[in-house]
Amino acid sequence: MNHAKIIAEVETQVNAAMEEATRAIAFHESWRPMAYDGELHKRMGNSYAGGTFVVIREALRREMLLALLRVWDDQQKSLGLKRTFDALRIPAVLNALIVKRVGEHSGSAFDRILAEHIASSCVDYINKAGELFDRYWKRGEASHVMQHLQVLRNTMLAHNQLAPQRITGKDATDDEIEAFYRDTRTIVECLLHAMHATALDMNDTQGVYETYARYFFGAVRGERTEGHPEYHRPMSPL
């Protein structure tokens, strides 16, 4: 078994997962005001622009779910967390990763302490990510969320099945999908720590796209709301 090759493949998967998770954040944080911002809904009002507003909201939600599910894909030639954890749970591969991460930290007593810290930290991050992965995969306690979203993707989002597969078991709630979104981000963060010693906090990424959305939607209003270029003030009664 070529451990170096396996580690290189896992690194490629983790890098791709970061890209998809970042894309999911961009779509989700752009969609959130359209779904939950009551003031924005009030400004839109009963507007002719409401049709396009709904189309954009649905498109953002669709693209967010597709990006999120690409992180969890199980196709042989695609990005997929299952293959990542299948590899990292092979003791020899994990040891090879630790040796690679430790690098030259193996000489003095201080170097040995540092090497032990790196090794322990690497294992801790992989274990934390693995626990979250197991929660949603197959028979995990929240596996119904994954099943629900995968069926939704396969029958309506990525394909249009004329005789759609029925979802067995309970549907995923909006709160459960939100938790799945956040747990996926945490998995990617942990894997980046373990593989690259990269301390990425995706809350910062979220904050960037929240700011973009706030400035954008701050100007969004219907033609019956003051500030719209086609707004006409109602005539006062005589």
Salt bridges, closest charged atoms under 4 A:
GLU11 OE2 - LYS100 NZ 2.65
GLU20 OE1 - ARG23 NH1 3.02
GLU20 OE1 - ARG70 NE 3.08
GLU29 OE2 - ARG32 NH2 3.03
GLU39 OE1 - LYS42 NZ 3.98
GLU63 OE2 - ARG62 NH1 2.45
ASP86 OD2 - LYS82 NZ 2.85
ASP134 OD2 - ARG89 NH2 2.95
GLU141 OE1 - ARG135 NH1 2.97
ASP171 OD1 - HIS148 ND1 3.56
GLU176 OE2 - HIS144 NE2 3.01
GLU178 OE1 - HIS28 NE2 2.85
GLU178 OE2 - ARG32 NH2 3.32
GLU178 OE2 - ARG182 NE 3.25
GLU226 OE2 - ARG233 NH2 3.03
